[in-house]
Amino acid sequence: MDATTGPSLYPLHRTKTLHLVRHAQGIHNVEGDKDHAAYMSYDLFDAHLTPLGWSQVIANVIA
């Protein structure tokens, strides 16, 4: 991103920063890669994170 310090269209006190973060890998992601219909499974509605997903969370918190 460009970190210019010159004049801008909107004053900083009138702007907000929006951070978009994708969730870490869940069991539904793994099952969905195998069979796309798995995304519609009620059992995977609130899927838990995979070990890779937990690693992604830890890496994001430390970063």
HTML snippet that shows the backbone in 3Dmol.js (N, CA, C, O; Angstrom):
<script src="https://3Dmol.org/build/3Dmol-min.js"></script>
<div id="view" style="width:600px;height:400px;position:relative"></div>
<script>
const pdb = `
ATOM      1  N   MET A   1       0.830  -1.184   0.000  1.00  0.00           N
ATOM      2  CA  MET A   1       0.000   0.000   0.000  1.00  0.00           C
ATOM      3  C   MET A   1       0.872   1.243   0.000  1.00  0.00           C
ATOM      4  O   MET A   1       2.001   1.232   0.491  1.00  0.00           O
ATOM      5  N   ASP A   2       0.344   2.282  -0.543  1.00  0.00           N
ATOM      6  CA  ASP A   2       1.065   3.538  -0.611  1.00  0.00           C
ATOM      7  C   ASP A   2       0.836   4.335   0.669  1.00  0.00           C
ATOM      8  O   ASP A   2      -0.309   4.590   1.043  1.00  0.00           O
ATOM      9  N   ALA A   3       1.893   4.720   1.329  1.00  0.00           N
ATOM     10  CA  ALA A   3       1.778   5.459   2.593  1.00  0.00           C
ATOM     11  C   ALA A   3       2.167   6.908   2.375  1.00  0.00           C
ATOM     12  O   ALA A   3       3.125   7.393   2.976  1.00  0.00           O
ATOM     13  N   THR A   4       1.435   7.599   1.524  1.00  0.00           N
ATOM     14  CA  THR A   4       1.741   9.000   1.260  1.00  0.00           C
ATOM     15  C   THR A   4       1.284   9.863   2.421  1.00  0.00           C
ATOM     16  O   THR A   4       0.319   9.541   3.114  1.00  0.00           O
ATOM     17  N   THR A   5       1.988  10.954   2.619  1.00  0.00           N
ATOM     18  CA  THR A   5       1.644  11.871   3.708  1.00  0.00           C
ATOM     19  C   THR A   5       1.105  13.195   3.178  1.00  0.00           C
ATOM     20  O   THR A   5       0.906  14.133   3.950  1.00  0.00           O
ATOM     21  N   GLY A   6       0.871  13.280   1.900  1.00  0.00           N
ATOM     22  CA  GLY A   6       0.352  14.504   1.301  1.00  0.00           C
ATOM     23  C   GLY A   6      -1.144  14.661   1.539  1.00  0.00           C
ATOM     24  O   GLY A   6      -1.769  13.839   2.209  1.00  0.00           O
ATOM     25  N   PRO A   7      -1.699  15.712   0.988  1.00  0.00           N
ATOM     26  CA  PRO A   7      -3.143  15.944   1.168  1.00  0.00           C
ATOM     27  C   PRO A   7      -3.958  14.819   0.517  1.00  0.00           C
ATOM     28  O   PRO A   7      -3.570  14.261  -0.509  1.00  0.00           O
ATOM     29  N   SER A   8      -5.087  14.508   1.139  1.00  0.00           N
ATOM     30  CA  SER A   8      -5.935  13.461   0.586  1.00  0.00           C
ATOM     31  C   SER A   8      -7.350  13.994   0.416  1.00  0.00           C
ATOM     32  O   SER A   8      -7.690  15.074   0.901  1.00  0.00           O
ATOM     33  N   LEU A   9      -8.153  13.225  -0.272  1.00  0.00           N
ATOM     34  CA  LEU A   9      -9.524  13.609  -0.541  1.00  0.00           C
ATOM     35  C   LEU A   9     -10.357  13.627   0.745  1.00  0.00           C
ATOM     36  O   LEU A   9     -11.230  14.478   0.914  1.00  0.00           O
ATOM     37  N   TYR A  10     -10.076  12.670   1.657  1.00  0.00           N
ATOM     38  CA  TYR A  10     -10.811  12.582   2.913  1.00  0.00           C
ATOM     39  C   TYR A  10      -9.851  12.733   4.087  1.00  0.00           C
ATOM     40  O   TYR A  10      -8.793  12.103   4.092  1.00  0.00           O
ATOM     41  N   PRO A  11     -10.186  13.537   5.065  1.00  0.00           N
ATOM     42  CA  PRO A  11      -9.332  13.648   6.257  1.00  0.00           C
ATOM     43  C   PRO A  11      -9.297  12.331   7.018  1.00  0.00           C
ATOM     44  O   PRO A  11     -10.297  11.614   7.066  1.00  0.00           O
ATOM     45  N   LEU A  12      -8.155  12.009   7.611  1.00  0.00           N
ATOM     46  CA  LEU A  12      -7.998  10.738   8.304  1.00  0.00           C
ATOM     47  C   LEU A  12      -8.999  10.554   9.429  1.00  0.00           C
ATOM     48  O   LEU A  12      -9.417   9.424   9.684  1.00  0.00           O
ATOM     49  N   HIS A  13      -9.393  11.600  10.101  1.00  0.00           N
ATOM     50  CA  HIS A  13     -10.342  11.452  11.205  1.00  0.00           C
ATOM     51  C   HIS A  13     -11.751  11.121  10.718  1.00  0.00           C
ATOM     52  O   HIS A  13     -12.635  10.839  11.527  1.00  0.00           O
ATOM     53  N   ARG A  14     -11.961  11.152   9.422  1.00  0.00           N
ATOM     54  CA  ARG A  14     -13.268  10.805   8.862  1.00  0.00           C
ATOM     55  C   ARG A  14     -13.242   9.513   8.061  1.00  0.00           C
ATOM     56  O   ARG A  14     -14.199   9.197   7.353  1.00  0.00           O
ATOM     57  N   THR A  15     -12.175   8.781   8.169  1.00  0.00           N
ATOM     58  CA  THR A  15     -12.082   7.522   7.445  1.00  0.00           C
ATOM     59  C   THR A  15     -11.961   6.359   8.425  1.00  0.00           C
ATOM     60  O   THR A  15     -11.603   6.552   9.586  1.00  0.00           O
ATOM     61  N   LYS A  16     -12.255   5.182   7.961  1.00  0.00           N
ATOM     62  CA  LYS A  16     -12.133   3.967   8.758  1.00  0.00           C
ATOM     63  C   LYS A  16     -11.309   2.961   7.979  1.00  0.00           C
ATOM     64  O   LYS A  16     -11.290   2.968   6.748  1.00  0.00           O
ATOM     65  N   THR A  17     -10.637   2.105   8.707  1.00  0.00           N
ATOM     66  CA  THR A  17      -9.870   1.030   8.099  1.00  0.00           C
ATOM     67  C   THR A  17     -10.656  -0.254   8.258  1.00  0.00           C
ATOM     68  O   THR A  17     -11.102  -0.590   9.355  1.00  0.00           O
ATOM     69  N   LEU A  18     -10.820  -0.959   7.175  1.00  0.00           N
ATOM     70  CA  LEU A  18     -11.547  -2.221   7.179  1.00  0.00           C
ATOM     71  C   LEU A  18     -10.566  -3.341   6.852  1.00  0.00           C
ATOM     72  O   LEU A  18      -9.950  -3.352   5.787  1.00  0.00           O
ATOM     73  N   HIS A  19     -10.431  -4.279   7.782  1.00  0.00           N
ATOM     74  CA  HIS A  19      -9.542  -5.421   7.579  1.00  0.00           C
ATOM     75  C   HIS A  19     -10.399  -6.629   7.222  1.00  0.00           C
ATOM     76  O   HIS A  19     -11.286  -7.011   7.986  1.00  0.00           O
ATOM     77  N   LEU A  20     -10.141  -7.226   6.075  1.00  0.00           N
ATOM     78  CA  LEU A  20     -10.857  -8.425   5.645  1.00  0.00           C
ATOM     79  C   LEU A  20      -9.924  -9.611   5.800  1.00  0.00           C
ATOM     80  O   LEU A  20      -8.830  -9.634   5.236  1.00  0.00           O
ATOM     81  N   VAL A  21     -10.365 -10.592   6.567  1.00  0.00           N
ATOM     82  CA  VAL A  21      -9.548 -11.767   6.824  1.00  0.00           C
ATOM     83  C   VAL A  21     -10.385 -12.999   6.539  1.00  0.00           C
ATOM     84  O   VAL A  21     -11.499 -13.129   7.046  1.00  0.00           O
ATOM     85  N   ARG A  22      -9.857 -13.901   5.732  1.00  0.00           N
ATOM     86  CA  ARG A  22     -10.550 -15.146   5.438  1.00  0.00           C
ATOM     87  C   ARG A  22     -10.317 -16.106   6.593  1.00  0.00           C
ATOM     88  O   ARG A  22      -9.242 -16.121   7.192  1.00  0.00           O
ATOM     89  N   HIS A  23     -11.321 -16.900   6.898  1.00  0.00           N
ATOM     90  CA  HIS A  23     -11.173 -17.878   7.971  1.00  0.00           C
ATOM     91  C   HIS A  23     -10.134 -18.929   7.591  1.00  0.00           C
ATOM     92  O   HIS A  23      -9.853 -19.149   6.413  1.00  0.00           O
ATOM     93  N   ALA A  24      -9.576 -19.563   8.599  1.00  0.00           N
ATOM     94  CA  ALA A  24      -8.587 -20.611   8.367  1.00  0.00           C
ATOM     95  C   ALA A  24      -9.265 -21.873   7.823  1.00  0.00           C
ATOM     96  O   ALA A  24     -10.492 -21.976   7.802  1.00  0.00           O
ATOM     97  N   GLN A  25      -8.451 -22.812   7.390  1.00  0.00           N
ATOM     98  CA  GLN A  25      -8.987 -24.032   6.785  1.00  0.00           C
ATOM     99  C   GLN A  25      -9.799 -24.832   7.800  1.00  0.00           C
ATOM    100  O   GLN A  25      -9.336 -25.111   8.905  1.00  0.00           O
ATOM    101  N   GLY A  26     -11.000 -25.189   7.409  1.00  0.00           N
ATOM    102  CA  GLY A  26     -11.870 -26.014   8.239  1.00  0.00           C
ATOM    103  C   GLY A  26     -12.101 -27.362   7.595  1.00  0.00           C
ATOM    104  O   GLY A  26     -11.753 -27.587   6.435  1.00  0.00           O
ATOM    105  N   ILE A  27     -12.693 -28.250   8.366  1.00  0.00           N
ATOM    106  CA  ILE A  27     -12.989 -29.586   7.848  1.00  0.00           C
ATOM    107  C   ILE A  27     -13.879 -29.493   6.614  1.00  0.00           C
ATOM    108  O   ILE A  27     -13.748 -30.298   5.692  1.00  0.00           O
ATOM    109  N   HIS A  28     -14.784 -28.512   6.590  1.00  0.00           N
ATOM    110  CA  HIS A  28     -15.679 -28.374   5.433  1.00  0.00           C
ATOM    111  C   HIS A  28     -14.907 -28.037   4.157  1.00  0.00           C
ATOM    112  O   HIS A  28     -15.333 -28.408   3.064  1.00  0.00           O
ATOM    113  N   ASN A  29     -13.768 -27.330   4.288  1.00  0.00           N
ATOM    114  CA  ASN A  29     -12.961 -27.043   3.110  1.00  0.00           C
ATOM    115  C   ASN A  29     -12.356 -28.317   2.524  1.00  0.00           C
ATOM    116  O   ASN A  29     -12.348 -28.513   1.308  1.00  0.00           O
ATOM    117  N   VAL A  30     -11.856 -29.168   3.397  1.00  0.00           N
ATOM    118  CA  VAL A  30     -11.237 -30.425   2.953  1.00  0.00           C
ATOM    119  C   VAL A  30     -12.280 -31.325   2.304  1.00  0.00           C
ATOM    120  O   VAL A  30     -12.054 -31.873   1.226  1.00  0.00           O
ATOM    121  N   GLU A  31     -13.429 -31.473   2.972  1.00  0.00           N
ATOM    122  CA  GLU A  31     -14.484 -32.324   2.424  1.00  0.00           C
ATOM    123  C   GLU A  31     -15.054 -31.732   1.137  1.00  0.00           C
ATOM    124  O   GLU A  31     -15.399 -32.474   0.218  1.00  0.00           O
ATOM    125  N   GLY A  32     -15.157 -30.408   1.061  1.00  0.00           N
ATOM    126  CA  GLY A  32     -15.673 -29.757  -0.133  1.00  0.00           C
ATOM    127  C   GLY A  32     -14.767 -29.921  -1.335  1.00  0.00           C
ATOM    128  O   GLY A  32     -15.239 -29.957  -2.471  1.00  0.00           O
ATOM    129  N   ASP A  33     -13.450 -30.023  -1.090  1.00  0.00           N
ATOM    130  CA  ASP A  33     -12.516 -30.270  -2.195  1.00  0.00           C
ATOM    131  C   ASP A  33     -12.702 -31.673  -2.762  1.00  0.00           C
ATOM    132  O   ASP A  33     -12.529 -31.894  -3.961  1.00  0.00           O
ATOM    133  N   LYS A  34     -13.057 -32.619  -1.893  1.00  0.00           N
ATOM    134  CA  LYS A  34     -13.279 -33.994  -2.343  1.00  0.00           C
ATOM    135  C   LYS A  34     -14.607 -34.123  -3.088  1.00  0.00           C
ATOM    136  O   LYS A  34     -14.684 -34.771  -4.132  1.00  0.00           O
ATOM    137  N   ASP A  35     -15.649 -33.499  -2.539  1.00  0.00           N
ATOM    138  CA  ASP A  35     -16.995 -33.587  -3.112  1.00  0.00           C
ATOM    139  C   ASP A  35     -17.705 -32.263  -2.846  1.00  0.00           C
ATOM    140  O   ASP A  35     -18.008 -31.938  -1.698  1.00  0.00           O
ATOM    141  N   HIS A  36     -17.968 -31.506  -3.897  1.00  0.00           N
ATOM    142  CA  HIS A  36     -18.558 -30.173  -3.753  1.00  0.00           C
ATOM    143  C   HIS A  36     -19.903 -30.199  -3.016  1.00  0.00           C
ATOM    144  O   HIS A  36     -20.268 -29.219  -2.366  1.00  0.00           O
ATOM    145  N   ALA A  37     -20.630 -31.293  -3.109  1.00  0.00           N
ATOM    146  CA  ALA A  37     -21.925 -31.410  -2.432  1.00  0.00           C
ATOM    147  C   ALA A  37     -21.767 -31.408  -0.910  1.00  0.00           C
ATOM    148  O   ALA A  37     -22.736 -31.150  -0.196  1.00  0.00           O
ATOM    149  N   ALA A  38     -20.577 -31.689  -0.406  1.00  0.00           N
ATOM    150  CA  ALA A  38     -20.338 -31.704   1.038  1.00  0.00           C
ATOM    151  C   ALA A  38     -20.543 -30.328   1.656  1.00  0.00           C
ATOM    152  O   ALA A  38     -20.830 -30.228   2.849  1.00  0.00           O
ATOM    153  N   TYR A  39     -20.404 -29.274   0.877  1.00  0.00           N
ATOM    154  CA  TYR A  39     -20.629 -27.917   1.400  1.00  0.00           C
ATOM    155  C   TYR A  39     -22.065 -27.724   1.880  1.00  0.00           C
ATOM    156  O   TYR A  39     -22.326 -26.848   2.705  1.00  0.00           O
ATOM    157  N   MET A  40     -22.990 -28.524   1.381  1.00  0.00           N
ATOM    158  CA  MET A  40     -24.391 -28.414   1.769  1.00  0.00           C
ATOM    159  C   MET A  40     -24.743 -29.320   2.950  1.00  0.00           C
ATOM    160  O   MET A  40     -25.892 -29.339   3.390  1.00  0.00           O
ATOM    161  N   SER A  41     -23.784 -30.055   3.457  1.00  0.00           N
ATOM    162  CA  SER A  41     -24.022 -30.991   4.549  1.00  0.00           C
ATOM    163  C   SER A  41     -24.281 -30.249   5.858  1.00  0.00           C
ATOM    164  O   SER A  41     -23.520 -29.359   6.238  1.00  0.00           O
ATOM    165  N   TYR A  42     -25.349 -30.619   6.535  1.00  0.00           N
ATOM    166  CA  TYR A  42     -25.678 -30.010   7.828  1.00  0.00           C
ATOM    167  C   TYR A  42     -24.604 -30.330   8.861  1.00  0.00           C
ATOM    168  O   TYR A  42     -24.350 -29.524   9.756  1.00  0.00           O
ATOM    169  N   ASP A  43     -23.973 -31.490   8.749  1.00  0.00           N
ATOM    170  CA  ASP A  43     -22.924 -31.884   9.702  1.00  0.00           C
ATOM    171  C   ASP A  43     -21.717 -30.960   9.645  1.00  0.00           C
ATOM    172  O   ASP A  43     -20.975 -30.847  10.621  1.00  0.00           O
ATOM    173  N   LEU A  44     -21.517 -30.310   8.529  1.00  0.00           N
ATOM    174  CA  LEU A  44     -20.365 -29.421   8.368  1.00  0.00           C
ATOM    175  C   LEU A  44     -20.748 -27.946   8.496  1.00  0.00           C
ATOM    176  O   LEU A  44     -19.955 -27.068   8.155  1.00  0.00           O
ATOM    177  N   PHE A  45     -21.964 -27.669   8.987  1.00  0.00           N
ATOM    178  CA  PHE A  45     -22.432 -26.287   9.085  1.00  0.00           C
ATOM    179  C   PHE A  45     -21.507 -25.443   9.954  1.00  0.00           C
ATOM    180  O   PHE A  45     -21.162 -24.321   9.581  1.00  0.00           O
ATOM    181  N   ASP A  46     -21.106 -25.963  11.098  1.00  0.00           N
ATOM    182  CA  ASP A  46     -20.192 -25.258  11.994  1.00  0.00           C
ATOM    183  C   ASP A  46     -18.937 -26.117  12.162  1.00  0.00           C
ATOM    184  O   ASP A  46     -18.642 -26.612  13.250  1.00  0.00           O
ATOM    185  N   ALA A  47     -18.215 -26.278  11.064  1.00  0.00           N
ATOM    186  CA  ALA A  47     -17.082 -27.202  11.032  1.00  0.00           C
ATOM    187  C   ALA A  47     -15.923 -26.705  11.883  1.00  0.00           C
ATOM    188  O   ALA A  47     -15.706 -25.503  12.037  1.00  0.00           O
ATOM    189  N   HIS A  48     -15.197 -27.653  12.422  1.00  0.00           N
ATOM    190  CA  HIS A  48     -14.007 -27.354  13.217  1.00  0.00           C
ATOM    191  C   HIS A  48     -12.815 -27.109  12.300  1.00  0.00           C
ATOM    192  O   HIS A  48     -12.835 -27.469  11.123  1.00  0.00           O
ATOM    193  N   LEU A  49     -11.784 -26.496  12.853  1.00  0.00           N
ATOM    194  CA  LEU A  49     -10.575 -26.255  12.080  1.00  0.00           C
ATOM    195  C   LEU A  49      -9.744 -27.523  11.979  1.00  0.00           C
ATOM    196  O   LEU A  49      -9.747 -28.367  12.875  1.00  0.00           O
ATOM    197  N   THR A  50      -9.032 -27.633  10.865  1.00  0.00           N
ATOM    198  CA  THR A  50      -8.081 -28.725  10.682  1.00  0.00           C
ATOM    199  C   THR A  50      -6.774 -28.332  11.376  1.00  0.00           C
ATOM    200  O   THR A  50      -6.611 -27.180  11.777  1.00  0.00           O
ATOM    201  N   PRO A  51      -5.848 -29.274  11.519  1.00  0.00           N
ATOM    202  CA  PRO A  51      -4.535 -28.902  12.069  1.00  0.00           C
ATOM    203  C   PRO A  51      -3.869 -27.782  11.261  1.00  0.00           C
ATOM    204  O   PRO A  51      -3.235 -26.895  11.832  1.00  0.00           O
ATOM    205  N   LEU A  52      -4.013 -27.825   9.936  1.00  0.00           N
ATOM    206  CA  LEU A  52      -3.484 -26.731   9.112  1.00  0.00           C
ATOM    207  C   LEU A  52      -4.194 -25.428   9.442  1.00  0.00           C
ATOM    208  O   LEU A  52      -3.560 -24.375   9.498  1.00  0.00           O
ATOM    209  N   GLY A  53      -5.496 -25.488   9.660  1.00  0.00           N
ATOM    210  CA  GLY A  53      -6.257 -24.298  10.013  1.00  0.00           C
ATOM    211  C   GLY A  53      -5.763 -23.668  11.308  1.00  0.00           C
ATOM    212  O   GLY A  53      -5.645 -22.447  11.404  1.00  0.00           O
ATOM    213  N   TRP A  54      -5.474 -24.506  12.306  1.00  0.00           N
ATOM    214  CA  TRP A  54      -4.933 -23.990  13.580  1.00  0.00           C
ATOM    215  C   TRP A  54      -3.566 -23.344  13.363  1.00  0.00           C
ATOM    216  O   TRP A  54      -3.253 -22.325  13.979  1.00  0.00           O
ATOM    217  N   SER A  55      -2.754 -23.935  12.487  1.00  0.00           N
ATOM    218  CA  SER A  55      -1.446 -23.333  12.169  1.00  0.00           C
ATOM    219  C   SER A  55      -1.631 -21.977  11.513  1.00  0.00           C
ATOM    220  O   SER A  55      -0.868 -21.049  11.782  1.00  0.00           O
ATOM    221  N   GLN A  56      -2.634 -21.851  10.655  1.00  0.00           N
ATOM    222  CA  GLN A  56      -2.909 -20.584   9.988  1.00  0.00           C
ATOM    223  C   GLN A  56      -3.346 -19.525  10.998  1.00  0.00           C
ATOM    224  O   GLN A  56      -2.954 -18.363  10.897  1.00  0.00           O
ATOM    225  N   VAL A  57      -4.160 -19.934  11.973  1.00  0.00           N
ATOM    226  CA  VAL A  57      -4.602 -18.999  13.003  1.00  0.00           C
ATOM    227  C   VAL A  57      -3.408 -18.499  13.800  1.00  0.00           C
ATOM    228  O   VAL A  57      -3.260 -17.296  14.016  1.00  0.00           O
ATOM    229  N   ILE A  58      -2.555 -19.422  14.238  1.00  0.00           N
ATOM    230  CA  ILE A  58      -1.395 -19.041  15.036  1.00  0.00           C
ATOM    231  C   ILE A  58      -0.480 -18.120  14.243  1.00  0.00           C
ATOM    232  O   ILE A  58       0.017 -17.130  14.780  1.00  0.00           O
ATOM    233  N   ALA A  59      -0.251 -18.435  12.974  1.00  0.00           N
ATOM    234  CA  ALA A  59       0.601 -17.592  12.140  1.00  0.00           C
ATOM    235  C   ALA A  59       0.010 -16.200  11.958  1.00  0.00           C
ATOM    236  O   ALA A  59       0.751 -15.219  11.892  1.00  0.00           O
ATOM    237  N   ASN A  60      -1.321 -16.100  11.877  1.00  0.00           N
ATOM    238  CA  ASN A  60      -1.965 -14.811  11.678  1.00  0.00           C
ATOM    239  C   ASN A  60      -1.922 -13.977  12.959  1.00  0.00           C
ATOM    240  O   ASN A  60      -1.808 -12.753  12.891  1.00  0.00           O
ATOM    241  N   VAL A  61      -2.011 -14.610  14.101  1.00  0.00           N
ATOM    242  CA  VAL A  61      -1.986 -13.886  15.379  1.00  0.00           C
ATOM    243  C   VAL A  61      -0.586 -13.357  15.640  1.00  0.00           C
ATOM    244  O   VAL A  61      -0.422 -12.243  16.138  1.00  0.00           O
ATOM    245  N   ILE A  62       0.422 -14.152  15.305  1.00  0.00           N
ATOM    246  CA  ILE A  62       1.810 -13.753  15.553  1.00  0.00           C
ATOM    247  C   ILE A  62       2.231 -12.662  14.569  1.00  0.00           C
ATOM    248  O   ILE A  62       3.016 -11.784  14.923  1.00  0.00           O
ATOM    249  N   ALA A  63       1.727 -12.708  13.359  1.00  0.00           N
ATOM    250  CA  ALA A  63       2.149 -11.765  12.304  1.00  0.00           C
ATOM    251  C   ALA A  63       1.792 -10.354  12.591  1.00  0.00           C
ATOM    252  O   ALA A  63       2.088  -9.468  11.790  1.00  0.00           O
TER     253      ALA A  63
END
`;
const viewer = $3Dmol.createViewer("view");
viewer.addModel(pdb, "pdb");
viewer.setStyle({}, {cartoon: {color: "spectrum"}});
viewer.zoomTo();
viewer.render();
</script>
